[in-house]
Amino acid sequence: MSPAPKPVKITVMGSFVVDLAFRTPALPGWGETITGSDFKLGPGGKGSNQAVAAARLGAHVTFITKLGRDSFGDLARRTYAAEGIDSTHASVTTEYPTGAASVVVDQERGENAIVVVPGACFHITGDEIERARTAIAASAVFLAQLETNLDAVEYGLKLARELRVTTILNPAPALSRSSSGGVNERIYSLCDYITPNESECAALTGLRAATLEDARASAEMLLSRGARNAVITLGAQGAFVKNSAIAQHVPAFEAGPVVETTGAGDAFNAGFAVALAEGRDVIAATRFACAVAGIAVTRAGTTPAMPRRREVEELLTTKGTPGT
């Protein structure tokens, strides 16, 4: 197992919400009540999950978000203190509550359905992002998602580009380009890397990346809009990477039985950001990210499922070829 490299600096901007996770044999229909098998309350939100995962992988992480002045916000601050995350730019408001998400997990398949109310983090402002300019400038990578307002996402990506910091947009949750408030075309040119999954591809391009050929077509469309690299995540199939010089499939890693897929995308994006920040090329970074996600899906929950660096290095060493 190779020693962990010198810690890199990453800025993550995005959501914190509290996850209320229910494990159940089936989804209830409208008007139906069913009895689940388990319930947990804990930290979540795509941005927060990615910040925690990146910190556990050895990065120095600054997290930009917005919290309510409430018990859920207190949980966020305790989480960041425990994980060694710089939360200087996690601003606090009394105007909005901290967000929450209902996560319903199929106890047999590990698949999930989620309803999220972003709350305070949906109201990050440009001024609040601007206050993090020094932290962003010192970072190797700036990572954002779509679980906060789109003006803030665009502002953060634009500022990072101006500061010559590598940008990653994880376009999750899926937003239709034709829907009210959907993704503006100009955001693509701000993305050094864009990392949609199958459903996000469908929302952005109209093409569902169910096969490798579909993923290639989706990636080409995203590149044509201005993104420099498209990394399409394909669940158990791994990921497909496309840029002006490369079109390559990177298989998934199997780290054990799948327990829950809820945090897989967040684990992947954190791993990808850390690997890029450490100087790996896009294929090596995707392979590292697949290993991180491969471990995360063997565990219940989102934030709690994020692996440590040692575990990822061990998986990469013992399973040198993904999918074996």
C-alpha positions as CSV (number, residue, x, y, z in Angstrom):
1,M,0.0,0.0,0.0
2,S,1.5,3.3,-1.1
3,P,1.8,6.1,1.5
4,A,-0.9,8.9,1.4
5,P,0.4,11.9,-0.5
6,K,0.8,15.3,1.0
7,P,-2.7,16.7,1.9
8,V,-4.2,18.9,-0.8
9,K,-6.6,21.8,-0.4
10,I,-10.2,21.5,-1.8
11,T,-13.2,23.9,-1.5
12,V,-16.6,22.3,-1.6
13,M,-19.7,24.5,-2.0
14,G,-23.2,23.1,-1.5
15,S,-25.9,21.8,0.8
16,F,-26.1,20.5,4.3
17,V,-29.4,18.8,5.2
18,V,-30.3,16.4,7.9
19,D,-31.0,12.9,6.5
20,L,-34.0,11.1,8.0
21,A,-33.4,7.6,6.6
22,F,-36.1,4.9,6.6
23,R,-35.4,1.3,5.6
24,T,-38.5,-0.4,4.2
25,P,-39.6,-3.5,2.2
26,A,-41.4,-1.3,-0.3
27,L,-42.3,2.3,-1.1
28,P,-45.8,3.3,0.2
29,G,-48.4,4.5,-2.3
30,W,-50.3,7.7,-1.8
31,G,-52.6,7.3,1.2
32,E,-50.8,4.2,2.3
33,T,-48.9,3.6,5.5
34,I,-46.4,0.8,5.8
35,T,-44.0,-0.3,8.6
36,G,-40.3,0.0,8.0
37,S,-37.5,-2.0,9.5
38,D,-35.1,0.8,10.6
39,F,-34.7,4.6,11.0
40,K,-31.7,6.8,11.5
41,L,-31.2,10.6,11.7
42,G,-27.8,12.0,10.7
43,P,-25.9,14.6,8.7
44,G,-26.4,14.7,4.9
45,G,-26.7,16.9,1.9
46,K,-24.7,16.4,-1.3
47,G,-22.2,19.2,-0.6
48,S,-21.7,18.1,3.0
49,N,-21.3,14.5,2.2
50,Q,-18.7,15.3,-0.4
51,A,-16.8,17.6,2.0
52,V,-16.7,14.9,4.7
53,A,-15.6,12.2,2.2
54,A,-12.8,14.4,0.8
55,A,-11.6,15.1,4.4
56,R,-11.6,11.4,5.2
57,L,-9.5,10.9,2.1
58,G,-6.9,13.2,3.4
59,A,-7.7,16.6,1.9
60,H,-7.8,19.9,3.7
61,V,-11.4,20.9,3.0
62,T,-13.2,24.3,3.2
63,F,-16.9,24.0,3.0
64,I,-19.2,26.8,1.9
65,T,-22.8,26.5,2.9
66,K,-25.6,28.1,4.8
67,L,-27.2,26.8,8.0
68,G,-30.2,27.7,10.1
69,R,-29.8,28.8,13.7
70,D,-31.4,25.5,15.0
71,S,-30.5,22.1,16.3
72,F,-29.9,20.7,12.7
73,G,-27.4,23.5,12.2
74,D,-25.7,22.6,15.4
75,L,-25.4,19.0,14.2
76,A,-23.7,20.3,11.1
77,R,-21.1,22.3,13.0
78,R,-20.4,19.3,15.3
79,T,-19.9,17.1,12.2
80,Y,-17.4,19.5,10.7
81,A,-15.5,19.9,13.9
82,A,-15.2,16.1,14.2
83,E,-14.1,15.7,10.6
84,G,-11.5,18.5,10.6
85,I,-13.4,20.6,8.0
86,D,-13.0,24.3,7.9
87,S,-16.5,25.7,8.3
88,T,-15.5,29.3,8.5
89,H,-17.8,29.9,5.5
90,A,-20.7,28.0,6.7
91,S,-22.9,31.1,7.4
92,V,-25.8,31.1,9.7
93,T,-29.3,32.6,9.2
94,T,-32.4,33.0,11.3
95,E,-34.5,33.6,8.2
96,Y,-34.5,30.0,7.0
97,P,-34.3,26.6,8.8
98,T,-31.5,24.1,8.1
99,G,-32.7,21.7,5.4
100,A,-33.8,18.1,5.7
101,A,-34.2,15.1,3.5
102,S,-36.4,12.0,3.7
103,V,-34.4,9.0,2.4
104,V,-36.4,5.8,1.8
105,V,-34.2,2.8,1.2
106,D,-35.3,-0.5,-0.2
107,Q,-34.0,-2.9,2.5
108,E,-33.5,-5.7,-0.1
109,R,-32.0,-3.9,-3.1
110,G,-30.4,-1.0,-1.3
111,E,-31.9,1.5,-3.8
112,N,-33.4,4.7,-2.6
113,A,-35.9,7.5,-3.2
114,I,-35.3,10.9,-1.7
115,V,-37.3,14.0,-1.0
116,V,-35.1,17.0,-0.1
117,V,-36.0,20.5,1.2
118,P,-32.7,22.4,1.0
119,G,-33.8,25.1,3.5
120,A,-31.1,27.6,4.4
121,C,-28.4,26.3,2.1
122,F,-30.6,27.1,-0.9
123,H,-30.1,30.8,-0.1
124,I,-26.3,31.1,-0.3
125,T,-25.4,34.5,-1.8
126,G,-22.7,35.8,-4.0
127,D,-21.4,38.0,-1.2
128,E,-21.0,34.9,1.0
129,I,-19.1,33.1,-1.7
130,E,-16.9,36.2,-2.2
131,R,-15.9,36.1,1.4
132,A,-14.3,32.7,0.7
133,R,-12.2,34.0,-2.1
134,T,-8.9,33.5,-0.3
135,A,-9.8,29.9,0.6
136,I,-10.9,29.1,-3.0
137,A,-7.7,30.7,-4.4
138,A,-5.6,28.4,-2.1
139,S,-7.4,25.3,-3.3
140,A,-6.5,22.9,-6.1
141,V,-10.1,22.0,-6.8
142,F,-13.5,23.7,-6.4
143,L,-16.4,21.3,-6.3
144,A,-20.1,22.2,-6.5
145,Q,-23.5,20.5,-7.0
146,L,-27.1,21.7,-7.8
147,E,-28.6,21.3,-4.3
148,T,-28.4,25.1,-3.7
149,N,-29.5,28.0,-5.9
150,L,-28.2,28.1,-9.4
151,D,-27.0,31.7,-9.1
152,A,-24.7,30.7,-6.3
153,V,-23.4,27.7,-8.2
154,E,-22.6,29.8,-11.3
155,Y,-21.0,32.5,-9.1
156,G,-18.8,30.0,-7.3
157,L,-17.7,28.2,-10.5
158,K,-17.0,31.6,-12.2
159,L,-14.9,32.8,-9.3
160,A,-12.9,29.6,-9.1
161,R,-12.2,29.8,-12.9
162,E,-11.1,33.4,-12.5
163,L,-8.7,32.2,-9.7
164,R,-7.4,29.4,-12.0
165,V,-8.8,26.7,-9.7
166,T,-9.9,23.4,-11.3
167,T,-13.7,23.3,-11.3
168,I,-16.0,20.2,-11.0
169,L,-19.8,20.4,-11.3
170,N,-21.7,17.4,-10.0
171,P,-25.1,18.3,-11.6
172,A,-27.2,16.7,-8.9
173,P,-30.0,16.6,-8.2
174,A,-31.2,16.4,-11.8
175,L,-32.6,19.6,-13.3
176,S,-34.2,19.7,-16.7
177,R,-32.6,22.3,-19.0
178,S,-36.1,23.2,-20.2
179,S,-37.7,23.5,-16.7
180,S,-38.2,26.8,-15.0
181,G,-35.0,27.7,-13.3
182,G,-33.1,24.9,-15.1
183,V,-29.4,24.9,-15.8
184,N,-28.3,27.9,-17.9
185,E,-26.2,27.0,-20.9
186,R,-23.4,29.3,-19.9
187,I,-22.6,27.2,-16.8
188,Y,-21.0,24.5,-19.0
189,S,-18.1,26.7,-20.0
190,L,-17.3,27.1,-16.3
191,C,-16.8,23.4,-15.8
192,D,-13.4,21.8,-16.2
193,Y,-15.3,18.5,-15.3
194,I,-19.0,17.7,-15.2
195,T,-20.0,14.4,-13.5
196,P,-23.7,13.5,-14.1
197,N,-25.2,10.1,-13.5
198,E,-27.7,8.4,-15.8
199,S,-30.8,10.3,-14.7
200,E,-28.9,13.6,-14.6
201,C,-27.7,13.0,-18.2
202,A,-31.4,12.5,-19.2
203,A,-32.4,15.7,-17.6
204,L,-29.5,17.7,-19.1
205,T,-29.3,16.2,-22.6
206,G,-32.5,14.2,-23.1
207,L,-30.4,11.1,-23.5
208,R,-30.4,8.5,-20.7
209,A,-27.0,7.0,-20.3
210,A,-28.2,3.4,-19.9
211,T,-25.4,1.9,-22.1
212,L,-21.8,2.9,-22.9
213,E,-22.9,4.2,-26.3
214,D,-25.6,6.3,-24.7
215,A,-23.0,7.6,-22.2
216,R,-20.7,8.5,-25.1
217,A,-23.4,10.4,-26.9
218,S,-24.4,12.2,-23.7
219,A,-20.8,13.1,-23.0
220,E,-20.3,14.5,-26.5
221,M,-23.3,16.7,-26.1
222,L,-22.0,18.1,-22.8
223,L,-18.6,18.8,-24.3
224,S,-20.3,20.5,-27.2
225,R,-21.9,22.9,-24.7
226,G,-18.5,23.9,-23.3
227,A,-17.5,21.5,-20.6
228,R,-13.9,20.4,-21.0
229,N,-14.3,16.9,-19.6
230,A,-17.5,14.8,-19.1
231,V,-17.4,11.9,-16.6
232,I,-20.7,10.0,-16.7
233,T,-21.2,7.8,-13.7
234,L,-23.0,4.5,-14.4
235,G,-23.6,2.8,-11.1
236,A,-22.5,-0.8,-11.2
237,Q,-21.0,-0.3,-14.6
238,G,-18.5,2.3,-13.4
239,A,-18.0,5.5,-15.3
240,F,-17.4,6.7,-18.9
241,V,-14.8,9.5,-19.4
242,K,-14.8,11.7,-22.5
243,N,-12.8,14.8,-23.5
244,S,-11.2,16.0,-26.7
245,A,-8.5,13.2,-26.6
246,I,-10.1,10.4,-24.6
247,A,-13.2,8.2,-24.7
248,Q,-12.8,5.4,-22.1
249,H,-14.9,3.2,-19.9
250,V,-13.6,2.8,-16.3
251,P,-15.2,-0.3,-14.6
252,A,-16.6,-0.2,-11.1
253,F,-15.0,-1.8,-8.1
254,E,-16.7,-4.5,-6.1
255,A,-15.9,-4.1,-2.4
256,G,-18.6,-6.3,-1.1
257,P,-22.4,-6.7,-1.1
258,V,-24.4,-3.6,-1.9
259,V,-26.2,-2.3,1.2
260,E,-27.3,1.2,0.1
261,T,-26.6,3.4,-2.9
262,T,-27.7,6.7,-1.4
263,G,-24.2,8.3,-1.0
264,A,-22.5,6.6,-4.0
265,G,-22.4,9.7,-6.2
266,D,-21.1,11.9,-3.4
267,A,-18.4,9.4,-2.6
268,F,-17.4,9.3,-6.3
269,N,-17.2,13.0,-6.6
270,A,-15.2,13.5,-3.5
271,G,-12.7,10.8,-4.6
272,F,-12.5,12.3,-8.0
273,A,-11.8,15.8,-6.6
274,V,-9.1,14.5,-4.2
275,A,-7.4,12.5,-6.9
276,L,-7.4,15.4,-9.4
277,A,-6.1,17.7,-6.7
278,E,-3.2,15.3,-6.0
279,G,-2.2,15.5,-9.7
280,R,-3.7,12.2,-11.1
281,D,-4.9,12.3,-14.7
282,V,-8.6,12.0,-15.4
283,I,-8.6,8.2,-15.9
284,A,-6.6,7.5,-12.8
285,A,-8.8,10.0,-10.9
286,T,-11.9,8.2,-12.1
287,R,-10.5,4.8,-11.1
288,F,-9.8,6.2,-7.6
289,A,-13.3,7.6,-7.4
290,C,-14.8,4.3,-8.4
291,A,-13.0,2.6,-5.5
292,V,-14.3,5.2,-3.1
293,A,-17.9,4.7,-4.3
294,G,-17.4,1.0,-4.3
295,I,-16.7,1.0,-0.6
296,A,-19.5,3.5,0.3
297,V,-22.3,1.4,-1.2
298,T,-21.4,-1.5,1.1
299,R,-22.6,0.6,4.1
300,A,-25.8,2.2,5.3
301,G,-26.3,5.9,5.3
302,T,-24.6,8.8,3.5
303,T,-22.1,10.7,5.6
304,P,-21.4,7.6,7.9
305,A,-20.7,5.5,4.8
306,M,-17.8,7.6,3.5
307,P,-14.6,5.6,3.6
308,R,-11.2,6.5,5.0
309,R,-8.1,6.8,2.8
310,R,-6.5,3.6,4.2
311,E,-9.6,1.6,3.1
312,V,-9.4,3.0,-0.5
313,E,-5.7,2.3,-0.8
314,E,-6.2,-1.3,0.4
315,L,-9.0,-1.8,-2.2
316,L,-6.8,-0.4,-5.0
317,T,-4.0,-2.7,-3.9
318,T,-6.0,-5.9,-3.5
319,K,-8.2,-5.4,-6.5
320,G,-5.9,-3.8,-9.0
321,T,-8.3,-4.4,-11.8
322,P,-11.8,-2.9,-11.2
323,G,-14.7,-5.2,-11.3
324,T,-12.6,-8.2,-10.1
